[in-house]
Amino acid sequence: MPIDSAELSRRIRSAREACGLTQDEVAKHLDLSRPSFAQLEGGKRSVSSLELDRLAALFGRDIRDFLRAEDREENVFSALFRAQVDAAERSTLQASLGECLTLARELKNLERLIGVDRDLAVVTSYSLAKPTSRWQAIQQGERLASDERRRLGLGTRPVPDLETLLESEGIRTGQVSMPDDISGLTLSSEGVGLFVVVNRNHPLLRRRFSFAHEFSHVLADRDFRGLISRSSGRADLLEVRANAFAAAFLLPEDGVRSCVEALGKGKPSRAYFEVFDEEGSLDVEGRSESGSQTLQLYDVVQLARHFAVSRLSVLYRLRNLRLLTEGEFDLLKQLDQVGKGKEIESLLGYEVPDRAPSEFRHRFLGLALEAYRRDEISRAKLRELAGLVNLDTDGLDQLLDRVGLPGD
């Protein structure tokens, strides 16, 4: 039985209040005056299908939630925002995350239409006690990283593209613009499943670290419907654990030590051996040439390139593994901060692009084209989906022509 306009208005008001948004903020999103939106919310003005679609995206809801006979009252943002986001940030995040969730829902629907069954992929989880100290949080994070690398069969190799890895594990991913203090967040939604989002405004390698950080939350913090990762909260024990996981996952100890040895470094300046036979033993001391084992900034650049992480991540990992002394760490960090590392990177041909190709966009458009080819979606729906990933009508027409599908 379809719902009436009064019930629809009530659900809109309830969804807005759950997100902590004011009528004025929502009215601006719809390009309406506040009195006009107040009439809509009060049941004195009808809501158009376009307005309802935009409201669903803003509130992080499936549009069908507003229209089904049973009101589910699900909102993936409410607990997240109330606990961790102030009013000034909320409106900035709301629209971007809403659009991201809409994309994730549309992707899930496309997979359903063409028979891609990803529900069989059970996302792995680990049962860990909440850490009671920073040291315990670090130990848990490093052990979790080791266990997960072993499960994935990575050995000591660099981790491949994180978005592709997470998607293959059944975790939706996205990138949206967020306040600089926020690096990423993890959400759990009935309509989308597990959803990891990172800050699109951050540099490429920082986003890679953020995906690894959020992966830790997915693996170990499944009880939370939403978690926001921000620099101001780095002392929180769950954040300490996630950061330790990300560092060890991207820079595994055995892999780092092996690479350092391949550079001819990492050995002690003095080595002592005892050669034993049945008659007795002979003590032998070996010394490396003075300074030959000291890691240089160009070594750091090569390690960063190999593991696809930032130079700063490498420096901290080397220090934590006792491959750099505090003095060596401080010197190399200072040199990097004044631009020497970037210069070396450029001269060695290791420049890191600021943006990587969007694997999500490629996959999304590929599934949309396949659904259109099978007549599962209309031309209008295809145009709508293309617009969600910033492909305009002209670009879509050209794409259809290239792949041999009918256009308008």
Salt bridges, closest charged atoms under 4 A:
GLU7 OE2 - ARG10 NH2 2.98
GLU7 OE2 - ARG11 NE 2.82
GLU17 OE2 - ARG16 NH2 3.95
ASP24 OD2 - LYS28 NZ 3.46
ASP31 OD2 - ARG54 NH1 3.87
GLU41 OE2 - ARG16 NE 2.62
GLU51 OE2 - ARG45 NH2 2.97
ASP62 OD2 - ARG64 NH2 2.69
ASP65 OD2 - ARG61 NE 3.68
ASP65 OD1 - ARG68 NH2 2.94
ASP71 OD2 - ARG10 NH2 2.73
ASP71 OD2 - ARG11 NE 3.91
GLU73 OE2 - ARG10 NH1 3.61
GLU89 OE2 - ARG230 NH2 2.58
GLU106 OE2 - LYS381 NZ 2.94
GLU111 OE2 - ARG118 NH1 2.90
GLU111 OE1 - ARG172 NH2 2.98
GLU111 OE2 - ARG363 NH1 2.80
GLU142 OE2 - ARG317 NH1 3.23
ASP147 OD1 - ARG150 NH1 3.01
GLU148 OE2 - ARG151 NH2 2.49
GLU167 OE1 - ARG118 NH1 3.14
GLU169 OE1 - ARG151 NH2 2.72
ASP180 OD1 - HIS202 NE2 3.16
ASP181 OD2 - ARG230 NE 2.79
GLU190 OE2 - ARG72 NH1 2.88
ASP221 OD2 - HIS217 ND1 2.70
ASP221 OD1 - ARG241 NH2 2.58
GLU239 OE1 - HIS213 NE2 3.06
GLU239 OE2 - HIS217 NE2 2.77
GLU253 OE2 - ARG257 NE 3.05
GLU285 OE2 - ARG270 NE 3.84
GLU285 OE2 - ARG287 NE 2.94
ASP299 OD2 - LYS265 NZ 2.62
GLU326 OE1 - ARG319 NH1 3.60
ASP336 OD1 - ARG311 NE 2.49
GLU345 OE2 - ARG311 NH1 3.06
ASP354 OD2 - ARG355 NE 3.32
GLU370 OE2 - ARG373 NH2 2.77
GLU370 OE2 - ARG374 NE 2.71
GLU384 OE2 - LYS381 NZ 3.28
ASP397 OD1 - ARG379 NH2 2.57
ASP401 OD2 - ARG402 NH1 3.17
ASP408 OD1 - ARG379 NE 3.41
ASP408 OD2 - ARG383 NH2 3.51
